[in-house]
């Protein structure tokens, strides 16, 4: 399946939570928490899945942010200004 993003055709496919964890270099429990807290959209098709487009969106939007506390995501710039 393809999706148009910014006038460009992008191949759309599903990733497992394990795939997402490997790409983000975190453990699977952290990915489930990202989904639970609403930072990453998923669908359940047998098990939880994330589209490649959603993962790309998350990575782009998360850039420059500190996700240490998923209930209080802050910009890295804010953290640097505190120190």
N, C-alpha and C positions, 0 to 999 in steps of 0.2 A: 504494500500500500504506500502511496506517496501523498505528501502534504506540501502545499505551497507556503513557503515562509519568505517574506520579503521578495517575492517574485522568483524565488528559486525553488525547484522541486527537491524535496528532501524525502529519502526513503524512511518510512515509518515502521518501526518494529518494537517488539516488547523485550524487556530485560527482566530477569529474575532479581529478587532482592540480593541474592549472592553476587550476581553480575554487577549490580549497582555498587555494592560494598567494595568489590574489587576495583572498580573504576575510581571510586572516591578514596580508596585506601583506608577504609574504616571497617569495623565489624558489622555483621548483619543486624545485630540488635540496635546499633546506632541508626541504621537505615530505617528500621521499623519505627524508631522514635521520631525521625524526621517526618515520616508519613503520618504518624499519630498526631504530631504537633502541627500538621498542616503546612510544613515547609516544602514537602515533596508530594505531588499528587500521584496516586496509584489506583489500580483497579484490581479486583480479585477475580481471577480466572483460574480456578483450582487453588493456586497460591497467589500471593501478591505479586503484581507486575508493575513496571514503570516503563513508559515509552522512552525511546532514545531522545525524542524532542523535549520531553519533560525534564529528563536528566540534563540536557544541554541548557535548558532554561534555568534550572536550579543553579548549575555551576556558574552561569553568567551573572545571575542576580545575586548569588552568594559571595561573589568576588568582593573582597574588601571588608568582609564581615567576620565577626568572631562568633562561632556556633558552639562555644564551650558550654553555655547554659542555653538550652533550646527554648526555655521560657522567656529568655531575655537576650535575644540576639542583638548585638551592638556593632557599630562600625569600628573597624580597627583604628580609624582616625580619632574617634572619640576616646578609645583606650589610650592612644599615644598622647593625647592632650591631657589626660588625667595624670600621667606619669611625668 
